[in-house]
Amino acid sequence: MMSEVSESRKSRKRDYVNISIPRPLYERLAKALEGTGFRSPTEYIIFLVRKYLPLLESKDVKKRLIALGYLPEEEMT
């Protein structure tokens, strides 16, 4: 039983990677997120990646430029 729990924890650890950002940026983001409902900067970053990754993966050049920040989101309409 104990080895099953240990194996389960190990497999969950492998499902994630670390992405490094400068500490001052992380702390600034944490402060800006206070009271927003996001539990952590990590949760917010995941939200942003999930939001913009489909645009970035798109074959539509305009959508890719929006995802990369070259065009404003209003350009999608």
PyMOL Python script that loads the backbone (N, CA, C, O; Angstrom):
from pymol import cmd

cmd.read_pdbstr("""\
ATOM      1  N   MET A   1       0.829  -1.198   0.000  1.00  0.00           N
ATOM      2  CA  MET A   1       0.000   0.000   0.000  1.00  0.00           C
ATOM      3  C   MET A   1       0.871   1.258   0.000  1.00  0.00           C
ATOM      4  O   MET A   1       0.619   2.183  -0.773  1.00  0.00           O
ATOM      5  N   MET A   2       1.881   1.299   0.850  1.00  0.00           N
ATOM      6  CA  MET A   2       2.747   2.470   0.942  1.00  0.00           C
ATOM      7  C   MET A   2       3.483   2.709  -0.373  1.00  0.00           C
ATOM      8  O   MET A   2       3.666   3.858  -0.776  1.00  0.00           O
ATOM      9  N   SER A   3       3.905   1.641  -1.045  1.00  0.00           N
ATOM     10  CA  SER A   3       4.621   1.829  -2.304  1.00  0.00           C
ATOM     11  C   SER A   3       3.685   2.374  -3.386  1.00  0.00           C
ATOM     12  O   SER A   3       4.132   3.109  -4.266  1.00  0.00           O
ATOM     13  N   GLU A   4       2.384   2.023  -3.336  1.00  0.00           N
ATOM     14  CA  GLU A   4       1.423   2.553  -4.302  1.00  0.00           C
ATOM     15  C   GLU A   4       1.280   4.063  -4.133  1.00  0.00           C
ATOM     16  O   GLU A   4       1.239   4.803  -5.116  1.00  0.00           O
ATOM     17  N   VAL A   5       1.206   4.511  -2.891  1.00  0.00           N
ATOM     18  CA  VAL A   5       1.099   5.939  -2.622  1.00  0.00           C
ATOM     19  C   VAL A   5       2.360   6.644  -3.091  1.00  0.00           C
ATOM     20  O   VAL A   5       2.287   7.706  -3.710  1.00  0.00           O
ATOM     21  N   SER A   6       3.504   6.066  -2.801  1.00  0.00           N
ATOM     22  CA  SER A   6       4.776   6.642  -3.217  1.00  0.00           C
ATOM     23  C   SER A   6       4.869   6.726  -4.734  1.00  0.00           C
ATOM     24  O   SER A   6       5.305   7.744  -5.272  1.00  0.00           O
ATOM     25  N   GLU A   7       4.466   5.672  -5.426  1.00  0.00           N
ATOM     26  CA  GLU A   7       4.486   5.667  -6.889  1.00  0.00           C
ATOM     27  C   GLU A   7       3.526   6.720  -7.453  1.00  0.00           C
ATOM     28  O   GLU A   7       3.836   7.376  -8.448  1.00  0.00           O
ATOM     29  N   SER A   8       2.364   6.879  -6.816  1.00  0.00           N
ATOM     30  CA  SER A   8       1.390   7.861  -7.260  1.00  0.00           C
ATOM     31  C   SER A   8       1.963   9.271  -7.149  1.00  0.00           C
ATOM     32  O   SER A   8       1.790  10.091  -8.051  1.00  0.00           O
ATOM     33  N   ARG A   9       2.635   9.544  -6.054  1.00  0.00           N
ATOM     34  CA  ARG A   9       3.257  10.868  -5.866  1.00  0.00           C
ATOM     35  C   ARG A   9       4.342  11.093  -6.902  1.00  0.00           C
ATOM     36  O   ARG A   9       4.456  12.188  -7.453  1.00  0.00           O
ATOM     37  N   LYS A  10       5.134  10.079  -7.170  1.00  0.00           N
ATOM     38  CA  LYS A  10       6.203  10.210  -8.155  1.00  0.00           C
ATOM     39  C   LYS A  10       5.636  10.508  -9.536  1.00  0.00           C
ATOM     40  O   LYS A  10       6.162  11.357 -10.257  1.00  0.00           O
ATOM     41  N   SER A  11       4.557   9.806  -9.909  1.00  0.00           N
ATOM     42  CA  SER A  11       3.992  10.028 -11.236  1.00  0.00           C
ATOM     43  C   SER A  11       3.392  11.424 -11.351  1.00  0.00           C
ATOM     44  O   SER A  11       3.469  12.036 -12.416  1.00  0.00           O
ATOM     45  N   ARG A  12       2.799  11.939 -10.281  1.00  0.00           N
ATOM     46  CA  ARG A  12       2.261  13.304 -10.323  1.00  0.00           C
ATOM     47  C   ARG A  12       3.375  14.320 -10.452  1.00  0.00           C
ATOM     48  O   ARG A  12       3.210  15.319 -11.152  1.00  0.00           O
ATOM     49  N   LYS A  13       4.496  14.098  -9.803  1.00  0.00           N
ATOM     50  CA  LYS A  13       5.626  15.017  -9.893  1.00  0.00           C
ATOM     51  C   LYS A  13       6.129  15.100 -11.324  1.00  0.00           C
ATOM     52  O   LYS A  13       6.557  16.166 -11.765  1.00  0.00           O
ATOM     53  N   ARG A  14       6.086  14.014 -12.042  1.00  0.00           N
ATOM     54  CA  ARG A  14       6.571  13.991 -13.413  1.00  0.00           C
ATOM     55  C   ARG A  14       5.636  14.730 -14.360  1.00  0.00           C
ATOM     56  O   ARG A  14       6.014  15.017 -15.496  1.00  0.00           O
ATOM     57  N   ASP A  15       4.440  15.039 -13.919  1.00  0.00           N
ATOM     58  CA  ASP A  15       3.480  15.726 -14.767  1.00  0.00           C
ATOM     59  C   ASP A  15       3.711  17.238 -14.818  1.00  0.00           C
ATOM     60  O   ASP A  15       2.994  17.938 -15.533  1.00  0.00           O
ATOM     61  N   TYR A  16       4.671  17.747 -14.095  1.00  0.00           N
ATOM     62  CA  TYR A  16       4.920  19.180 -14.027  1.00  0.00           C
ATOM     63  C   TYR A  16       6.385  19.488 -14.308  1.00  0.00           C
ATOM     64  O   TYR A  16       7.264  18.651 -14.105  1.00  0.00           O
ATOM     65  N   VAL A  17       6.625  20.694 -14.773  1.00  0.00           N
ATOM     66  CA  VAL A  17       7.987  21.196 -14.964  1.00  0.00           C
ATOM     67  C   VAL A  17       8.083  22.557 -14.288  1.00  0.00           C
ATOM     68  O   VAL A  17       7.066  23.195 -14.019  1.00  0.00           O
ATOM     69  N   ASN A  18       9.278  22.989 -14.020  1.00  0.00           N
ATOM     70  CA  ASN A  18       9.498  24.315 -13.443  1.00  0.00           C
ATOM     71  C   ASN A  18       9.893  25.279 -14.547  1.00  0.00           C
ATOM     72  O   ASN A  18      10.694  24.951 -15.423  1.00  0.00           O
ATOM     73  N   ILE A  19       9.319  26.468 -14.492  1.00  0.00           N
ATOM     74  CA  ILE A  19       9.684  27.539 -15.404  1.00  0.00           C
ATOM     75  C   ILE A  19      10.196  28.680 -14.544  1.00  0.00           C
ATOM     76  O   ILE A  19       9.491  29.164 -13.659  1.00  0.00           O
ATOM     77  N   SER A  20      11.405  29.103 -14.801  1.00  0.00           N
ATOM     78  CA  SER A  20      12.014  30.149 -13.985  1.00  0.00           C
ATOM     79  C   SER A  20      11.667  31.533 -14.513  1.00  0.00           C
ATOM     80  O   SER A  20      11.741  31.797 -15.714  1.00  0.00           O
ATOM     81  N   ILE A  21      11.287  32.413 -13.588  1.00  0.00           N
ATOM     82  CA  ILE A  21      11.110  33.824 -13.914  1.00  0.00           C
ATOM     83  C   ILE A  21      11.829  34.617 -12.816  1.00  0.00           C
ATOM     84  O   ILE A  21      12.017  34.107 -11.711  1.00  0.00           O
ATOM     85  N   PRO A  22      12.224  35.838 -13.104  1.00  0.00           N
ATOM     86  CA  PRO A  22      12.903  36.628 -12.085  1.00  0.00           C
ATOM     87  C   PRO A  22      12.022  36.794 -10.844  1.00  0.00           C
ATOM     88  O   PRO A  22      10.821  37.043 -10.951  1.00  0.00           O
ATOM     89  N   ARG A  23      12.634  36.655  -9.672  1.00  0.00           N
ATOM     90  CA  ARG A  23      11.896  36.764  -8.417  1.00  0.00           C
ATOM     91  C   ARG A  23      11.132  38.084  -8.299  1.00  0.00           C
ATOM     92  O   ARG A  23       9.974  38.069  -7.880  1.00  0.00           O
ATOM     93  N   PRO A  24      11.741  39.241  -8.656  1.00  0.00           N
ATOM     94  CA  PRO A  24      10.970  40.496  -8.546  1.00  0.00           C
ATOM     95  C   PRO A  24       9.689  40.475  -9.393  1.00  0.00           C
ATOM     96  O   PRO A  24       8.667  41.020  -8.975  1.00  0.00           O
ATOM     97  N   LEU A  25       9.736  39.859 -10.563  1.00  0.00           N
ATOM     98  CA  LEU A  25       8.550  39.758 -11.405  1.00  0.00           C
ATOM     99  C   LEU A  25       7.506  38.861 -10.754  1.00  0.00           C
ATOM    100  O   LEU A  25       6.318  39.182 -10.759  1.00  0.00           O
ATOM    101  N   TYR A  26       7.946  37.738 -10.192  1.00  0.00           N
ATOM    102  CA  TYR A  26       7.049  36.816  -9.489  1.00  0.00           C
ATOM    103  C   TYR A  26       6.376  37.525  -8.314  1.00  0.00           C
ATOM    104  O   TYR A  26       5.165  37.405  -8.125  1.00  0.00           O
ATOM    105  N   GLU A  27       7.155  38.257  -7.530  1.00  0.00           N
ATOM    106  CA  GLU A  27       6.610  38.956  -6.361  1.00  0.00           C
ATOM    107  C   GLU A  27       5.648  40.068  -6.775  1.00  0.00           C
ATOM    108  O   GLU A  27       4.629  40.290  -6.122  1.00  0.00           O
ATOM    109  N   ARG A  28       5.973  40.755  -7.848  1.00  0.00           N
ATOM    110  CA  ARG A  28       5.089  41.811  -8.360  1.00  0.00           C
ATOM    111  C   ARG A  28       3.760  41.207  -8.816  1.00  0.00           C
ATOM    112  O   ARG A  28       2.694  41.760  -8.544  1.00  0.00           O
ATOM    113  N   LEU A  29       3.830  40.073  -9.507  1.00  0.00           N
ATOM    114  CA  LEU A  29       2.627  39.392  -9.956  1.00  0.00           C
ATOM    115  C   LEU A  29       1.805  38.899  -8.771  1.00  0.00           C
ATOM    116  O   LEU A  29       0.582  39.035  -8.769  1.00  0.00           O
ATOM    117  N   ALA A  30       2.459  38.330  -7.770  1.00  0.00           N
ATOM    118  CA  ALA A  30       1.757  37.844  -6.574  1.00  0.00           C
ATOM    119  C   ALA A  30       0.990  38.986  -5.912  1.00  0.00           C
ATOM    120  O   ALA A  30      -0.155  38.815  -5.494  1.00  0.00           O
ATOM    121  N   LYS A  31       1.622  40.133  -5.822  1.00  0.00           N
ATOM    122  CA  LYS A  31       0.968  41.288  -5.202  1.00  0.00           C
ATOM    123  C   LYS A  31      -0.220  41.759  -6.049  1.00  0.00           C
ATOM    124  O   LYS A  31      -1.281  42.074  -5.509  1.00  0.00           O
ATOM    125  N   ALA A  32      -0.045  41.806  -7.358  1.00  0.00           N
ATOM    126  CA  ALA A  32      -1.116  42.256  -8.250  1.00  0.00           C
ATOM    127  C   ALA A  32      -2.308  41.301  -8.226  1.00  0.00           C
ATOM    128  O   ALA A  32      -3.438  41.717  -8.483  1.00  0.00           O
ATOM    129  N   LEU A  33      -2.067  40.030  -7.922  1.00  0.00           N
ATOM    130  CA  LEU A  33      -3.134  39.023  -7.925  1.00  0.00           C
ATOM    131  C   LEU A  33      -3.931  38.969  -6.625  1.00  0.00           C
ATOM    132  O   LEU A  33      -4.952  38.285  -6.554  1.00  0.00           O
ATOM    133  N   GLU A  34      -3.476  39.682  -5.598  1.00  0.00           N
ATOM    134  CA  GLU A  34      -4.179  39.661  -4.320  1.00  0.00           C
ATOM    135  C   GLU A  34      -5.629  40.106  -4.514  1.00  0.00           C
ATOM    136  O   GLU A  34      -5.903  41.145  -5.114  1.00  0.00           O
ATOM    137  N   GLY A  35      -6.540  39.300  -3.997  1.00  0.00           N
ATOM    138  CA  GLY A  35      -7.958  39.618  -4.067  1.00  0.00           C
ATOM    139  C   GLY A  35      -8.623  39.326  -5.405  1.00  0.00           C
ATOM    140  O   GLY A  35      -9.779  39.695  -5.612  1.00  0.00           O
ATOM    141  N   THR A  36      -7.917  38.674  -6.308  1.00  0.00           N
ATOM    142  CA  THR A  36      -8.481  38.404  -7.636  1.00  0.00           C
ATOM    143  C   THR A  36      -9.143  37.032  -7.744  1.00  0.00           C
ATOM    144  O   THR A  36      -9.876  36.773  -8.698  1.00  0.00           O
ATOM    145  N   GLY A  37      -8.894  36.167  -6.790  1.00  0.00           N
ATOM    146  CA  GLY A  37      -9.420  34.810  -6.877  1.00  0.00           C
ATOM    147  C   GLY A  37      -8.395  33.798  -7.342  1.00  0.00           C
ATOM    148  O   GLY A  37      -8.592  32.595  -7.171  1.00  0.00           O
ATOM    149  N   PHE A  38      -7.301  34.267  -7.929  1.00  0.00           N
ATOM    150  CA  PHE A  38      -6.220  33.355  -8.280  1.00  0.00           C
ATOM    151  C   PHE A  38      -5.440  33.039  -7.018  1.00  0.00           C
ATOM    152  O   PHE A  38      -5.113  33.936  -6.242  1.00  0.00           O
ATOM    153  N   ARG A  39      -5.144  31.772  -6.815  1.00  0.00           N
ATOM    154  CA  ARG A  39      -4.470  31.354  -5.584  1.00  0.00           C
ATOM    155  C   ARG A  39      -2.972  31.593  -5.613  1.00  0.00           C
ATOM    156  O   ARG A  39      -2.333  31.648  -4.562  1.00  0.00           O
ATOM    157  N   SER A  40      -2.405  31.735  -6.799  1.00  0.00           N
ATOM    158  CA  SER A  40      -0.951  31.896  -6.884  1.00  0.00           C
ATOM    159  C   SER A  40      -0.578  32.430  -8.261  1.00  0.00           C
ATOM    160  O   SER A  40      -1.374  32.358  -9.197  1.00  0.00           O
ATOM    161  N   PRO A  41       0.628  32.962  -8.381  1.00  0.00           N
ATOM    162  CA  PRO A  41       1.113  33.351  -9.702  1.00  0.00           C
ATOM    163  C   PRO A  41       1.126  32.160 -10.665  1.00  0.00           C
ATOM    164  O   PRO A  41       0.843  32.319 -11.852  1.00  0.00           O
ATOM    165  N   THR A  42       1.450  30.990 -10.166  1.00  0.00           N
ATOM    166  CA  THR A  42       1.473  29.799 -11.011  1.00  0.00           C
ATOM    167  C   THR A  42       0.100  29.530 -11.610  1.00  0.00           C
ATOM    168  O   THR A  42      -0.013  29.239 -12.801  1.00  0.00           O
ATOM    169  N   GLU A  43      -0.943  29.626 -10.791  1.00  0.00           N
ATOM    170  CA  GLU A  43      -2.300  29.395 -11.279  1.00  0.00           C
ATOM    171  C   GLU A  43      -2.657  30.408 -12.373  1.00  0.00           C
ATOM    172  O   GLU A  43      -3.288  30.051 -13.369  1.00  0.00           O
ATOM    173  N   TYR A  44      -2.262  31.649 -12.191  1.00  0.00           N
ATOM    174  CA  TYR A  44      -2.550  32.689 -13.180  1.00  0.00           C
ATOM    175  C   TYR A  44      -1.782  32.443 -14.476  1.00  0.00           C
ATOM    176  O   TYR A  44      -2.333  32.604 -15.565  1.00  0.00           O
ATOM    177  N   ILE A  45      -0.534  32.060 -14.364  1.00  0.00           N
ATOM    178  CA  ILE A  45       0.286  31.783 -15.547  1.00  0.00           C
ATOM    179  C   ILE A  45      -0.307  30.620 -16.339  1.00  0.00           C
ATOM    180  O   ILE A  45      -0.330  30.656 -17.569  1.00  0.00           O
ATOM    181  N   ILE A  46      -0.781  29.601 -15.648  1.00  0.00           N
ATOM    182  CA  ILE A  46      -1.429  28.466 -16.318  1.00  0.00           C
ATOM    183  C   ILE A  46      -2.683  28.951 -17.042  1.00  0.00           C
ATOM    184  O   ILE A  46      -2.949  28.536 -18.171  1.00  0.00           O
ATOM    185  N   PHE A  47      -3.453  29.825 -16.399  1.00  0.00           N
ATOM    186  CA  PHE A  47      -4.644  30.405 -17.021  1.00  0.00           C
ATOM    187  C   PHE A  47      -4.270  31.112 -18.328  1.00  0.00           C
ATOM    188  O   PHE A  47      -4.925  30.916 -19.352  1.00  0.00           O
ATOM    189  N   LEU A  48      -3.225  31.928 -18.290  1.00  0.00           N
ATOM    190  CA  LEU A  48      -2.807  32.662 -19.487  1.00  0.00           C
ATOM    191  C   LEU A  48      -2.334  31.731 -20.593  1.00  0.00           C
ATOM    192  O   LEU A  48      -2.668  31.936 -21.760  1.00  0.00           O
ATOM    193  N   VAL A  49      -1.571  30.725 -20.243  1.00  0.00           N
ATOM    194  CA  VAL A  49      -1.080  29.786 -21.251  1.00  0.00           C
ATOM    195  C   VAL A  49      -2.252  29.055 -21.900  1.00  0.00           C
ATOM    196  O   VAL A  49      -2.290  28.900 -23.121  1.00  0.00           O
ATOM    197  N   ARG A  50      -3.202  28.610 -21.091  1.00  0.00           N
ATOM    198  CA  ARG A  50      -4.377  27.911 -21.648  1.00  0.00           C
ATOM    199  C   ARG A  50      -5.195  28.844 -22.543  1.00  0.00           C
ATOM    200  O   ARG A  50      -5.789  28.398 -23.525  1.00  0.00           O
ATOM    201  N   LYS A  51      -5.228  30.127 -22.208  1.00  0.00           N
ATOM    202  CA  LYS A  51      -5.999  31.089 -22.999  1.00  0.00           C
ATOM    203  C   LYS A  51      -5.336  31.365 -24.349  1.00  0.00           C
ATOM    204  O   LYS A  51      -6.010  31.392 -25.379  1.00  0.00           O
ATOM    205  N   TYR A  52      -4.021  31.569 -24.343  1.00  0.00           N
ATOM    206  CA  TYR A  52      -3.344  32.008 -25.553  1.00  0.00           C
ATOM    207  C   TYR A  52      -2.693  30.902 -26.368  1.00  0.00           C
ATOM    208  O   TYR A  52      -2.403  31.121 -27.544  1.00  0.00           O
ATOM    209  N   LEU A  53      -2.454  29.750 -25.814  1.00  0.00           N
ATOM    210  CA  LEU A  53      -1.808  28.676 -26.563  1.00  0.00           C
ATOM    211  C   LEU A  53      -2.602  28.259 -27.802  1.00  0.00           C
ATOM    212  O   LEU A  53      -2.002  28.061 -28.858  1.00  0.00           O
ATOM    213  N   PRO A  54      -3.923  28.119 -27.714  1.00  0.00           N
ATOM    214  CA  PRO A  54      -4.659  27.762 -28.939  1.00  0.00           C
ATOM    215  C   PRO A  54      -4.488  28.802 -30.052  1.00  0.00           C
ATOM    216  O   PRO A  54      -4.427  28.446 -31.228  1.00  0.00           O
ATOM    217  N   LEU A  55      -4.411  30.069 -29.687  1.00  0.00           N
ATOM    218  CA  LEU A  55      -4.173  31.101 -30.701  1.00  0.00           C
ATOM    219  C   LEU A  55      -2.784  30.958 -31.289  1.00  0.00           C
ATOM    220  O   LEU A  55      -2.596  31.085 -32.499  1.00  0.00           O
ATOM    221  N   LEU A  56      -1.818  30.694 -30.438  1.00  0.00           N
ATOM    222  CA  LEU A  56      -0.441  30.540 -30.887  1.00  0.00           C
ATOM    223  C   LEU A  56      -0.281  29.318 -31.784  1.00  0.00           C
ATOM    224  O   LEU A  56       0.536  29.323 -32.705  1.00  0.00           O
ATOM    225  N   GLU A  57      -1.052  28.282 -31.519  1.00  0.00           N
ATOM    226  CA  GLU A  57      -0.999  27.054 -32.323  1.00  0.00           C
ATOM    227  C   GLU A  57      -1.782  27.181 -33.630  1.00  0.00           C
ATOM    228  O   GLU A  57      -1.655  26.334 -34.515  1.00  0.00           O
ATOM    229  N   SER A  58      -2.579  28.222 -33.753  1.00  0.00           N
ATOM    230  CA  SER A  58      -3.438  28.405 -34.924  1.00  0.00           C
ATOM    231  C   SER A  58      -2.612  28.590 -36.194  1.00  0.00           C
ATOM    232  O   SER A  58      -1.490  29.094 -36.158  1.00  0.00           O
ATOM    233  N   LYS A  59      -3.183  28.181 -37.293  1.00  0.00           N
ATOM    234  CA  LYS A  59      -2.554  28.407 -38.592  1.00  0.00           C
ATOM    235  C   LYS A  59      -2.865  29.824 -39.095  1.00  0.00           C
ATOM    236  O   LYS A  59      -2.229  30.315 -40.027  1.00  0.00           O
ATOM    237  N   ASP A  60      -3.848  30.469 -38.464  1.00  0.00           N
ATOM    238  CA  ASP A  60      -4.247  31.827 -38.814  1.00  0.00           C
ATOM    239  C   ASP A  60      -3.187  32.804 -38.301  1.00  0.00           C
ATOM    240  O   ASP A  60      -2.978  32.930 -37.094  1.00  0.00           O
ATOM    241  N   VAL A  61      -2.529  33.485 -39.222  1.00  0.00           N
ATOM    242  CA  VAL A  61      -1.428  34.391 -38.867  1.00  0.00           C
ATOM    243  C   VAL A  61      -1.889  35.494 -37.923  1.00  0.00           C
ATOM    244  O   VAL A  61      -1.164  35.857 -36.997  1.00  0.00           O
ATOM    245  N   LYS A  62      -3.081  36.029 -38.145  1.00  0.00           N
ATOM    246  CA  LYS A  62      -3.599  37.107 -37.297  1.00  0.00           C
ATOM    247  C   LYS A  62      -3.750  36.631 -35.847  1.00  0.00           C
ATOM    248  O   LYS A  62      -3.394  37.349 -34.914  1.00  0.00           O
ATOM    249  N   LYS A  63      -4.279  35.416 -35.666  1.00  0.00           N
ATOM    250  CA  LYS A  63      -4.432  34.865 -34.321  1.00  0.00           C
ATOM    251  C   LYS A  63      -3.076  34.654 -33.661  1.00  0.00           C
ATOM    252  O   LYS A  63      -2.921  34.895 -32.464  1.00  0.00           O
ATOM    253  N   ARG A  64      -2.110  34.211 -34.425  1.00  0.00           N
ATOM    254  CA  ARG A  64      -0.752  34.011 -33.877  1.00  0.00           C
ATOM    255  C   ARG A  64      -0.144  35.340 -33.439  1.00  0.00           C
ATOM    256  O   ARG A  64       0.492  35.422 -32.389  1.00  0.00           O
ATOM    257  N   LEU A  65      -0.342  36.375 -34.247  1.00  0.00           N
ATOM    258  CA  LEU A  65       0.196  37.693 -33.892  1.00  0.00           C
ATOM    259  C   LEU A  65      -0.465  38.245 -32.635  1.00  0.00           C
ATOM    260  O   LEU A  65       0.186  38.917 -31.835  1.00  0.00           O
ATOM    261  N   ILE A  66      -1.758  37.964 -32.456  1.00  0.00           N
ATOM    262  CA  ILE A  66      -2.455  38.372 -31.233  1.00  0.00           C
ATOM    263  C   ILE A  66      -1.863  37.636 -30.043  1.00  0.00           C
ATOM    264  O   ILE A  66      -1.584  38.244 -29.010  1.00  0.00           O
ATOM    265  N   ALA A  67      -1.670  36.327 -30.182  1.00  0.00           N
ATOM    266  CA  ALA A  67      -1.112  35.517 -29.088  1.00  0.00           C
ATOM    267  C   ALA A  67       0.287  35.977 -28.709  1.00  0.00           C
ATOM    268  O   ALA A  67       0.673  35.906 -27.542  1.00  0.00           O
ATOM    269  N   LEU A  68       1.038  36.442 -29.679  1.00  0.00           N
ATOM    270  CA  LEU A  68       2.401  36.908 -29.423  1.00  0.00           C
ATOM    271  C   LEU A  68       2.449  38.352 -28.934  1.00  0.00           C
ATOM    272  O   LEU A  68       3.514  38.859 -28.581  1.00  0.00           O
ATOM    273  N   GLY A  69       1.283  39.016 -28.915  1.00  0.00           N
ATOM    274  CA  GLY A  69       1.218  40.382 -28.405  1.00  0.00           C
ATOM    275  C   GLY A  69       1.492  41.455 -29.437  1.00  0.00           C
ATOM    276  O   GLY A  69       1.644  42.625 -29.084  1.00  0.00           O
ATOM    277  N   TYR A  70       1.559  41.083 -30.699  1.00  0.00           N
ATOM    278  CA  TYR A  70       1.824  42.072 -31.745  1.00  0.00           C
ATOM    279  C   TYR A  70       0.574  42.816 -32.192  1.00  0.00           C
ATOM    280  O   TYR A  70       0.656  43.934 -32.701  1.00  0.00           O
ATOM    281  N   LEU A  71      -0.590  42.188 -31.997  1.00  0.00           N
ATOM    282  CA  LEU A  71      -1.857  42.834 -32.336  1.00  0.00           C
ATOM    283  C   LEU A  71      -2.760  42.810 -31.106  1.00  0.00           C
ATOM    284  O   LEU A  71      -2.687  41.881 -30.302  1.00  0.00           O
ATOM    285  N   PRO A  72      -3.613  43.827 -30.952  1.00  0.00           N
ATOM    286  CA  PRO A  72      -4.549  43.812 -29.808  1.00  0.00           C
ATOM    287  C   PRO A  72      -5.622  42.751 -30.021  1.00  0.00           C
ATOM    288  O   PRO A  72      -5.923  42.384 -31.157  1.00  0.00           O
ATOM    289  N   GLU A  73      -6.201  42.256 -28.915  1.00  0.00           N
ATOM    290  CA  GLU A  73      -7.220  41.217 -28.992  1.00  0.00           C
ATOM    291  C   GLU A  73      -8.447  41.669 -29.769  1.00  0.00           C
ATOM    292  O   GLU A  73      -9.160  40.828 -30.318  1.00  0.00           O
ATOM    293  N   GLU A  74      -8.718  42.974 -29.835  1.00  0.00           N
ATOM    294  CA  GLU A  74      -9.883  43.467 -30.565  1.00  0.00           C
ATOM    295  C   GLU A  74      -9.796  43.086 -32.040  1.00  0.00           C
ATOM    296  O   GLU A  74     -10.815  43.049 -32.730  1.00  0.00           O
ATOM    297  N   GLU A  75      -8.598  42.805 -32.524  1.00  0.00           N
ATOM    298  CA  GLU A  75      -8.408  42.437 -33.925  1.00  0.00           C
ATOM    299  C   GLU A  75      -9.065  41.094 -34.246  1.00  0.00           C
ATOM    300  O   GLU A  75      -9.239  40.770 -35.421  1.00  0.00           O
ATOM    301  N   MET A  76      -9.433  40.306 -33.235  1.00  0.00           N
ATOM    302  CA  MET A  76     -10.022  38.997 -33.471  1.00  0.00           C
ATOM    303  C   MET A  76     -11.451  39.103 -33.975  1.00  0.00           C
ATOM    304  O   MET A  76     -11.939  38.171 -34.613  1.00  0.00           O
ATOM    305  N   THR A  77     -12.125  40.188 -33.713  1.00  0.00           N
ATOM    306  CA  THR A  77     -13.541  40.289 -34.089  1.00  0.00           C
ATOM    307  C   THR A  77     -13.717  40.718 -35.508  1.00  0.00           C
ATOM    308  O   THR A  77     -14.847  40.850 -35.977  1.00  0.00           O
TER     309      THR A  77
END
""", "prot")
cmd.dss("prot")
cmd.show_as("cartoon", "prot")
cmd.util.cbc("prot")
cmd.orient("prot")
